[in-house]
Amino acid sequence: MDEVSLKVLPPEKRGIILRVLKNKGGRLRSPSTAIAVTAIFSAMAVAITMTKLTIPFPPLPYLKFDFSEVPVTVALLLMGPVYGFLSSVIYWLVLTMRAGDILGPAMKFAAVASMIVGFWAASVVYRRVVRRKSITLMMVFGFLLGSLFRAIVMSVFNYLVLLYIAPYYVDFIAPILISIGLPAQTTMDVVIWSLLLTAVYNVIHSAISVFPAYLLTKASLERVPGIIGGAWIREFLVD
């Protein structure tokens, strides 16, 4: 798809497609290249998941930190929110097919996708509000809004799981909360404390996903400045 073929589209649709495909220098990024790179990062995320290298979240050990979200976040920073979201969709589909389970992969997808949507929202607000362009400031703002979106979405998701989808988890979580000195006498005690702790977990996991991805992206761009036609994050300029 080139700029000549795009002229047959309505102006509003043409503008959206150009914003997705163009890099900062104004050159069109090949859609096939973008999709191929997105698939590669999704495969890397799946491969990291298969290593089962995780770190338990101490208050709720069934929640685990992992680095599988880092490649998806790198796809976001290099290719932009559309391809970052696509990478999370591919990752979710593969996880679902491998696990034979719906709930676990769905919750992982909700966490990653909501973080990406929050990051995209931050980029929109940043462009309109902040005059000083800085990748570092954008990354911090993106992390804050991305982690907020993630915490809110996962709080709602977990609330539905604990009360409606899989209420038997309440009996599993209650002894864990009691062991760390938190009240768990009623169902609502368990729900409220698990939601609070899960929100903290999701904020920390957002940091584990975003900042290593930023360092990897920055290092890649320093060594290969023209990588895949230019990076989306460069729209905010290099410090």
N, C-alpha and C positions, 0 to 999 in steps of 0.2 A: 504494500500500500504506500503510494507516494502522495505528494501534495497535489498533483494534477488530478489523480483519481478521487481525492478527498473533496474536490470542488463540486462534485455532483451531489454531495450531502447538504442538508440544511445547515445554515450557519451555526446554529447552536450545537448541533451534533458534531460538526466539523471541529469546533473549538474544543469540545471535550476530548475528542480523539487526539487532537494535536497536543493538548496539555499532557496526556498520558504518554504519548510516544516521543515527544521532543525532549531533548536534553537542554541544559542551560545554554549551550552554544547555539541552539536553534536548529541543530541537525536532527533529522528524524531517526529514531531508534527502530530497528526492524522488529515488528511484532513477533515474528518467528523466533528471533534471538531472545527477546524478552521472555517468551513462554518457555523456551528451552532452559534458560538460566533459572527461571522460577521452578521448573520441574527438578533441576539439579539441587537447588536449595531444599526443596521438599524431601527429596531422597536423602539428603544429608541429615535432615531432622529425624527421619524414620530410622536411619542407621544409628544415630546417637541414642534414640529410644531403645533400640535392640540391644545396646551394650548394657542396659539396666544400671548405668552409673547414676545413682541418685543419692541425695542427702536428705534424711528425714527432718521435718520441721519439729523441733523438740516438744512443744506443747501438744501437738497432734501428730504423732509419728506416721499416721497413715497418709498424711500430706507430705509429698516429697518434692524437693527441688531437683530439677534436671536441666541440662543444657540444650535440649532438643529444640527449644524455642529460638535459640540464637541464630541458626541459619535462616529461619523464617523472618526474623527481624532484620537480618542483613539484606534479604530480598526486599523488604520494605524500604530500607535506607537507600539501596542501589536503584531499585526499579520504581519505587513509589507505592502508595497505598493500594492501588488496584492489584498490582502483582503481589504485594505482600499478603493481601487478603486471599488471592488465588492460591498462593503457596500454603496458607493455613487450611484452605479447603482440601487441597490435594493431600496434605499431611493427615487431616481428619479422616478422609476416605480410606487411605491406606491403613491407618490405625484400626479403623472399624473392621476392615476386611481381615486383618491379621488377628485381632483380639476375639472376634466373634461376639463382641459385647457392644452394646449401643451406648449405655450410660457413661462409661468412663471416657471413651473418645469424644463423646458429645460435650462433656464438661471441659475437656481439654480444648476443644475447638472454641467453645464459648469464651474461655479465658483468653486465648490467643487472639481471636477475632475481635473481641471487645477492646483489647489493648491496642490493636491496630486501628480500629475505628476512632478510639480516643486520640491516638497519635495523629491521625488524619485531621480530626477536629481541631487539634492544637495547631497544626500547620495552617489551617484556614484562618483561625483567629489571629495567629502570629503575623501572618501577612497583612492583615487588615489593621492591627492595633499597634504592633511594635515597629518603631521606625528603624531602630538599629538592627541590621541583619548580622546574625551570628549563629553559626552551627551549634556552638556550645549552649547558648541560650535556648535555641530551638530544641535541642536534645533534652534539656532540663524541663522545659515547658511540655514537651511531648511525653516525657516520662510521667510528669505529675498528672496530666490529663488522661494519659493512657492507663496509668495505675488506678486512677479514680474510676474511670469507666469499667475497668476490669473488676474492681472491688464491688461496685454496685451491681453489675450484671451477675457476678458469681454469688453475691449475697442472695439475690432473688432466686437464682437457680438452686442454691443449696437449701433455701427455705422450702421451695417446692419439693425437693427430693426428700427432705427430712419429715415433712408433714403429709405429703401426698404420694410421691412416686415410690419411695423406699423407706417407710417409717421405721422399719426394723433397725436402721442405722442408729436410731436414737439409743437403743439398748447397747449398741456397740460403743458409742461415744461416751455415754454416761460414766462408766468406770474410769476412763482416761481423764475426764475432767475432775473427778473426785481425787484421783491420784496426784494431781497437781494443785489440790486445795481449792478448787472452784465448786460452787454449788451446782448440784445436778439432781435435785430431788424431784423436779417436775419436768415434763416434756419441754415446756417453754424455757426452763433454765438451760437445758441442753442445747436447744435451738439457738437461743440468744448468745450464749458463750461460744458455741462452735462457729456462729456467723462472725462474731467479733474477731476470733482468732484466725478464721479463714480469710477475713479481709486483710489482716496484718500479713498473713502468708502471701496473699496475692500481690500486695504492694512490694514485698521483698522479692518475689519471683519476677515481677516486672523489672526491677533493677538488675537482677541477674540476667535477664534477657536483653535489655536495652543497652546497657553500658558496655558489656563485652562486644556486642554486635557493633556498636559505634567505633570501638577501638579497632576491631577487625576491618571495618569498612574504611576507616581513616587510613590504616596502614596499607590497604589494597590500593586506595586512590593515590597515595604518595608514591607507590612503586609503579603503578600502571594508571597514569592520569586519565587516559581515554578509555578506561574499562567499560565494555558494553555500551559505548556511545555516550558516556557521561552518566553521573549519578544524580538521582532525584534530590538527595540531601544537599547537593551543591547549589541548589536554588537559594539556599540561605547563606551562601558565601562561606569561604574558609577563613577562620580566625587568623 
